[in-house]
Structures are given as C-alpha cells and as structure tokens.
Amino acid sequence: MGLAHATRLSRWCCCSLCLEASTSRLALKAFTDQKRRFFPHLEDEVVSHLHDGQPGDTKKSKLFTSNGYLEEKSLSEILKNLEHEVPNIKIFTYWHLDWSKRASSLASLLDDDFVDPSKELNLQNMDKSRSDALTTTIDQVAVIELLVPSIFRAVVSLHPAGSTDPDAVAFFSPTEGGSYLHARGTSVHHVFKHVKEHADKALQYFINAEPSKALPLLLRWIASYQTLFTKVCSKCRRLLMMDKSLALLLPPVHRPYHQTSNVGPDLQEAYHIGCSSYDG
C-alpha cells in the first residue's frame, strides 16, 4: 500500500508540475502578446541589442523624431531619410582612399570656364552605382559627399569610419576639383570660404547640443544651402550685399543652425554676414 500510495503521489506531483508549467507558458504568451500589441518598439530594441557588436554591423541608436515616432538611426537610415526629404540632393559615400581618388578625378573634368554637363552627369551616375555597391560595407564609410548640381558640393568626414559621428565639414563649388577637396579643406571661392567658416561653428554646436543627433542635424542644415543663390536675406530682403572687406557682392551665406531641428531645409532662414542678428 505504501508503494502504491507513493506512486500515485509521484504521478500527482508530476501532473501538478506540468499543469503549472503549462499555465506559466500561457501567462507568458498572453503577456508577450500584450507587449507586442501595446509596446512594439520594445521587441525591436531587444533585437537591435542582440545584433550590436557583431562584425560588419553598424551600431544603431534609437531616437524619437519630432512626430514622436521611435526610429532606428543607423548611418544608412540617416542617409536614406535625407535622400527622401531632399530628393534633389545627390548623396555619395566613400572610404578615405576612394575620396582622394574622387577629388582627383574631378580635377580632370574641369575647364577654366566650363564643365561639360554630360561628363558631370556620367560621373554622378558612375558614383551612384558605386555608392549602391558600398551598402554592404557601410561600416567602413569615412566620407559623405552631398552634391546639389550647379550650387555646391559639401564634404563631411566621419570618425571613426562607419560611425554617425561627424568630425569635419567643408563646402566647395561643384566646379572645383583637386587634392584640397576634403572635409578640412577650403574652397578657392570667397562665398564657400564664408560658408565653411559658418559650417565649422554649426558642426560644433550640433556635437555639443545633441551629440547623438549631430550627423542628421548637420546634413539637414547643409541641405538648406540648396537655395544659396536664390533665397533672399530674411532681414534686408535682398539677394546680394556688398562685402566691404572683399569688395564683392555676396549672397546670404549664413543659415541659422539653432533652428535646424524645428524647420525643414526649405524653410530655413538666410542672412548676409552683416545681417545676422546672432551668431548661429
């Protein structure tokens, strides 16, 4: 009798444990379903943490946008968002050595007075194909080129390569080419020299104010210069103003960088150097 009782007791315990385990699984499933329904971003965040640190993966950070949506902000996503927001801007990515070759190739296309549009277009298409090929190795991207044909060429360097941390920026005319075309270089044109000086201040502001958003803010601010030669000054309402120190007529070369996160590139104000009400 004692053995039979022990056997029955053992079976009862096993059934109880199975029932408890089954109940726990059901409760966990219900909790998981509710979490996925009401907090879908939490699961995405866990997945991103699992992938962080794996070779070849670009580290991602989570940011809230102005609309309150949670987004992943990898380097590739930042560039895709910019391309979507400013479709007329050409975006190319390079390794350090590749950018040096690119700058040299630009010099070979240039003429003192004229750049053949077909050559420039062919070069853009070639680099576009090349840029697409670099998608799989975006963790090694060190230089970003932003080109608005006939307006400007901006060069941004990232350190370390593949990160979303900008460390230098420069502006050039689309008709410039040569070894001085890099993120710490200076244009031969006075307009872009002034823009470069202002860009250095903007970069430092973004890094200090919102380091996790510095790159997307900088790129959006750069995109506001697509109206460099067409947008009138927000203060004097004129397009050109005489720079007395240079005896040259210059367009509004200042774009306020404090308001970049609040307005789009098309709505950015513009000021002549002498019309800026504050630094930035």
WOPE-V180765 format. One record per pair of residues at least 6 apart in sequence whose ideal C-beta (glycine too) atoms are under 8 Angstrom apart, sorted by sequence separation. I is the first residue (numbers start at 0). J is the second residue. D is the distance in Angstrom with one decimal. If there is no record, write none. Layout:
i & j & d
I & J & D
I & J & D
This chain:
i & j & d
50 & 56 & 5.4
63 & 69 & 6.0
64 & 70 & 5.8
70 & 76 & 7.2
82 & 88 & 7.3
108 & 114 & 6.4
146 & 152 & 5.1
157 & 163 & 7.3
158 & 164 & 6.1
179 & 185 & 7.0
186 & 192 & 5.7
231 & 237 & 6.0
232 & 238 & 7.3
241 & 247 & 7.4
242 & 248 & 7.5
270 & 276 & 7.5
34 & 41 & 6.3
35 & 42 & 6.2
51 & 58 & 5.9
62 & 69 & 7.6
63 & 70 & 7.8
81 & 88 & 7.1
108 & 115 & 7.5
133 & 140 & 6.8
145 & 152 & 7.3
146 & 153 & 7.8
157 & 164 & 6.1
185 & 192 & 6.0
205 & 212 & 7.3
206 & 213 & 4.9
209 & 216 & 6.5
231 & 238 & 5.0
241 & 248 & 5.8
242 & 249 & 5.0
34 & 42 & 7.3
51 & 59 & 7.3
61 & 69 & 6.0
62 & 70 & 6.0
82 & 90 & 5.6
93 & 101 & 6.2
144 & 152 & 6.7
145 & 153 & 4.3
157 & 165 & 6.1
158 & 166 & 4.2
205 & 213 & 4.2
230 & 238 & 7.9
232 & 240 & 7.0
240 & 248 & 6.9
241 & 249 & 7.9
259 & 267 & 7.3
61 & 70 & 7.3
81 & 90 & 6.5
144 & 153 & 7.3
145 & 154 & 7.9
156 & 165 & 7.0
157 & 166 & 7.0
171 & 180 & 5.8
186 & 195 & 6.5
229 & 238 & 7.6
239 & 248 & 4.3
240 & 249 & 6.3
258 & 267 & 7.3
61 & 71 & 6.5
62 & 72 & 5.0
91 & 101 & 7.9
108 & 118 & 5.3
144 & 154 & 5.8
145 & 155 & 7.2
155 & 165 & 5.3
156 & 166 & 5.7
185 & 195 & 6.0
228 & 238 & 8.0
239 & 249 & 6.8
258 & 268 & 7.4
60 & 71 & 7.8
61 & 72 & 7.3
108 & 119 & 6.8
143 & 154 & 7.4
144 & 155 & 8.0
156 & 167 & 4.7
169 & 180 & 7.9
175 & 186 & 6.3
202 & 213 & 7.6
205 & 216 & 4.7
239 & 250 & 6.1
240 & 251 & 7.9
47 & 59 & 5.4
59 & 71 & 4.9
60 & 72 & 5.3
78 & 90 & 5.5
142 & 154 & 6.4
143 & 155 & 4.4
155 & 167 & 7.3
156 & 168 & 7.7
169 & 181 & 6.9
175 & 187 & 6.6
205 & 217 & 5.3
238 & 250 & 6.0
255 & 267 & 7.1
59 & 72 & 6.6
142 & 155 & 7.1
143 & 156 & 7.9
155 & 168 & 5.0
169 & 182 & 5.2
171 & 184 & 7.6
175 & 188 & 7.6
238 & 251 & 7.6
254 & 267 & 5.2
255 & 268 & 5.6
47 & 61 & 7.4
59 & 73 & 4.5
78 & 92 & 7.2
108 & 122 & 6.7
142 & 156 & 5.6
143 & 157 & 7.0
154 & 168 & 7.1
168 & 182 & 5.9
169 & 183 & 6.6
172 & 186 & 6.3
254 & 268 & 7.1
58 & 73 & 7.6
141 & 156 & 6.4
142 & 157 & 7.3
153 & 168 & 6.6
154 & 169 & 5.1
167 & 182 & 3.7
169 & 184 & 5.2
171 & 186 & 4.7
202 & 217 & 5.9
205 & 220 & 7.6
254 & 269 & 6.0
255 & 270 & 7.4
57 & 73 & 4.9
141 & 157 & 5.7
153 & 169 & 7.0
166 & 182 & 7.7
167 & 183 & 4.9
169 & 185 & 6.9
170 & 186 & 6.3
172 & 188 & 5.3
201 & 217 & 6.8
253 & 269 & 7.0
254 & 270 & 7.9
44 & 61 & 6.3
57 & 74 & 5.4
59 & 76 & 8.0
105 & 122 & 7.7
140 & 157 & 6.5
141 & 158 & 7.7
153 & 170 & 5.3
154 & 171 & 7.2
169 & 186 & 7.4
171 & 188 & 7.8
253 & 270 & 4.4
57 & 75 & 6.9
104 & 122 & 7.2
126 & 144 & 8.0
152 & 170 & 7.3
153 & 171 & 7.6
172 & 190 & 8.0
233 & 251 & 7.6
251 & 269 & 3.8
253 & 271 & 7.3
141 & 160 & 4.0
151 & 170 & 5.5
152 & 171 & 4.7
172 & 191 & 6.1
201 & 220 & 5.6
232 & 251 & 4.5
250 & 269 & 8.0
251 & 270 & 5.3
252 & 271 & 7.3
253 & 272 & 6.4
140 & 160 & 6.3
141 & 161 & 7.7
151 & 171 & 7.0
152 & 172 & 7.0
171 & 191 & 5.7
230 & 250 & 7.9
231 & 251 & 7.2
251 & 271 & 5.1
252 & 272 & 6.4
40 & 61 & 7.8
139 & 160 & 5.3
140 & 161 & 5.7
151 & 172 & 6.9
152 & 173 & 5.1
170 & 191 & 4.5
230 & 251 & 6.4
250 & 271 & 7.8
138 & 160 & 7.6
139 & 161 & 5.4
151 & 173 & 6.7
228 & 250 & 5.5
249 & 271 & 7.0
253 & 275 & 5.0
255 & 277 & 7.9
257 & 279 & 5.3
123 & 146 & 7.2
138 & 161 & 3.7
150 & 173 & 7.0
152 & 175 & 7.2
198 & 221 & 7.4
227 & 250 & 5.9
249 & 272 & 7.3
251 & 274 & 7.4
256 & 279 & 5.3
47 & 71 & 6.7
137 & 161 & 6.5
149 & 173 & 6.2
170 & 194 & 4.4
227 & 251 & 7.9
255 & 279 & 6.0
101 & 126 & 7.2
123 & 148 & 7.8
148 & 173 & 6.2
156 & 181 & 7.4
170 & 195 & 5.2
227 & 252 & 7.4
147 & 173 & 7.7
154 & 180 & 6.6
156 & 182 & 3.7
169 & 195 & 5.4
146 & 173 & 6.6
154 & 181 & 6.1
155 & 182 & 6.0
156 & 183 & 7.5
168 & 195 & 7.8
43 & 71 & 7.5
152 & 180 & 7.7
154 & 182 & 4.8
170 & 198 & 6.2
40 & 69 & 4.6
119 & 148 & 7.1
169 & 198 & 7.1
154 & 184 & 7.6
168 & 198 & 4.8
194 & 224 & 6.7
224 & 254 & 6.5
242 & 272 & 6.9
168 & 199 & 7.2
223 & 254 & 4.8
240 & 271 & 4.3
240 & 272 & 7.9
168 & 201 & 7.8
194 & 227 & 7.5
240 & 273 & 6.5
89 & 123 & 5.9
168 & 202 & 5.3
220 & 254 & 6.4
237 & 271 & 7.8
240 & 274 & 7.3
91 & 126 & 4.9
167 & 202 & 7.4
233 & 268 & 4.2
91 & 127 & 7.3
220 & 256 & 5.4
223 & 259 & 7.7
233 & 269 & 5.8
234 & 270 & 5.9
235 & 271 & 6.7
165 & 202 & 6.2
190 & 227 & 7.6
232 & 269 & 6.0
233 & 270 & 5.9
234 & 271 & 7.6
89 & 127 & 7.5
91 & 129 & 7.6
92 & 130 & 5.6
231 & 269 & 7.3
232 & 270 & 5.6
91 & 130 & 4.9
142 & 181 & 7.8
220 & 259 & 4.6
225 & 264 & 6.8
226 & 265 & 7.6
230 & 269 & 4.6
232 & 271 & 5.0
235 & 274 & 5.4
90 & 130 & 7.3
93 & 133 & 7.8
142 & 182 & 6.9
151 & 191 & 6.9
165 & 205 & 7.8
216 & 256 & 7.9
219 & 259 & 5.7
234 & 274 & 4.1
92 & 133 & 5.5
165 & 206 & 7.5
223 & 264 & 4.2
233 & 274 & 7.8
222 & 264 & 4.1
223 & 265 & 7.8
232 & 274 & 5.3
234 & 276 & 7.1
98 & 141 & 7.3
101 & 144 & 7.4
151 & 194 & 7.6
216 & 259 & 5.2
226 & 269 & 7.0
98 & 142 & 4.1
216 & 260 & 6.1
219 & 263 & 7.6
220 & 264 & 7.8
223 & 267 & 3.7
92 & 137 & 6.9
94 & 139 & 5.7
97 & 142 & 7.8
153 & 198 & 7.9
219 & 264 & 5.8
94 & 140 & 7.0
95 & 141 & 4.7
98 & 144 & 7.5
164 & 210 & 7.9
223 & 269 & 8.0
93 & 140 & 7.0
94 & 141 & 5.6
95 & 142 & 6.7
220 & 267 & 7.6
92 & 140 & 4.4
93 & 141 & 6.8
94 & 142 & 7.5
165 & 213 & 5.9
212 & 260 & 7.5
93 & 142 & 4.3
164 & 213 & 7.0
165 & 214 & 5.2
168 & 217 & 6.6
92 & 142 & 7.1
93 & 143 & 7.8
163 & 213 & 7.7
164 & 214 & 7.0
92 & 143 & 5.7
93 & 144 & 6.9
163 & 214 & 4.5
205 & 256 & 7.0
209 & 260 & 7.5
91 & 143 & 7.4
92 & 144 & 7.6
163 & 215 & 7.9
165 & 217 & 5.4
204 & 256 & 5.4
90 & 143 & 7.0
91 & 144 & 4.4
168 & 221 & 7.2
189 & 242 & 7.5
201 & 254 & 7.9
204 & 257 & 7.3
90 & 144 & 7.3
119 & 173 & 7.5
170 & 224 & 7.3
205 & 259 & 7.8
89 & 144 & 7.8
90 & 145 & 6.0
91 & 146 & 7.2
197 & 252 & 6.5
201 & 256 & 3.9
89 & 145 & 7.3
90 & 146 & 7.9
98 & 154 & 7.6
189 & 245 & 5.7
193 & 249 & 6.9
197 & 253 & 5.6
200 & 256 & 7.4
88 & 145 & 5.7
89 & 146 & 4.1
157 & 214 & 7.6
197 & 254 & 7.4
88 & 146 & 7.1
89 & 147 & 7.4
189 & 247 & 6.0
194 & 252 & 5.1
75 & 134 & 6.7
88 & 147 & 5.5
89 & 148 & 7.3
114 & 173 & 7.5
155 & 214 & 7.8
190 & 249 & 6.0
193 & 252 & 4.4
87 & 147 & 6.6
114 & 174 & 5.3
189 & 249 & 7.0
190 & 250 & 6.9
75 & 137 & 5.2
155 & 217 & 6.8
190 & 252 & 6.3
74 & 137 & 5.6
155 & 218 & 7.2
73 & 137 & 7.9
78 & 143 & 7.4
95 & 160 & 7.4
109 & 174 & 6.0
74 & 140 & 6.4
94 & 160 & 7.3
109 & 175 & 7.5
155 & 221 & 7.5
109 & 176 & 5.0
108 & 176 & 6.6
153 & 221 & 4.9
107 & 176 & 7.3
105 & 175 & 7.3
106 & 176 & 3.5
105 & 176 & 3.0
106 & 177 & 4.5
153 & 224 & 7.5
104 & 176 & 7.6
105 & 177 & 7.4
103 & 176 & 7.5
145 & 218 & 6.9
151 & 224 & 5.6
102 & 176 & 6.4
103 & 177 & 7.2
150 & 224 & 7.1
151 & 225 & 7.8
102 & 177 & 6.3
103 & 178 & 6.8
105 & 180 & 6.7
143 & 218 & 7.6
150 & 225 & 5.8
204 & 279 & 6.2
102 & 178 & 6.2
145 & 221 & 5.6
151 & 227 & 6.2
102 & 179 & 7.9
145 & 222 & 7.2
147 & 224 & 7.5
150 & 227 & 5.8
102 & 180 & 4.0
147 & 225 & 4.7
150 & 228 & 6.6
200 & 278 & 7.1
201 & 279 & 7.2
99 & 178 & 7.3
102 & 181 & 6.8
193 & 272 & 6.5
200 & 279 & 6.4
57 & 137 & 5.8
57 & 138 & 4.8
56 & 138 & 6.9
99 & 181 & 7.8
55 & 138 & 6.0
74 & 157 & 7.7
98 & 181 & 6.9
77 & 163 & 6.3
74 & 161 & 6.7
74 & 162 & 7.3
74 & 163 & 5.4
73 & 163 & 7.5
72 & 163 & 6.8
60 & 163 & 7.4
57 & 161 & 5.8
58 & 162 & 7.4
81 & 215 & 7.3
85 & 219 & 7.9
88 & 222 & 5.6
80 & 215 & 7.0
84 & 219 & 7.2
77 & 214 & 5.9
81 & 218 & 5.1
85 & 222 & 4.4
88 & 225 & 6.6
77 & 215 & 4.9
81 & 219 & 6.8
84 & 222 & 7.5
87 & 225 & 6.8
72 & 211 & 7.8
72 & 212 & 7.8
74 & 214 & 7.7
78 & 218 & 7.9
85 & 225 & 7.1
77 & 218 & 6.9
81 & 222 & 6.8
72 & 215 & 6.9
62 & 211 & 6.5
62 & 212 & 6.3
60 & 211 & 5.6
84 & 263 & 7.0
85 & 264 & 5.8
84 & 264 & 7.3
65 & 260 & 7.1
65 & 261 & 7.7
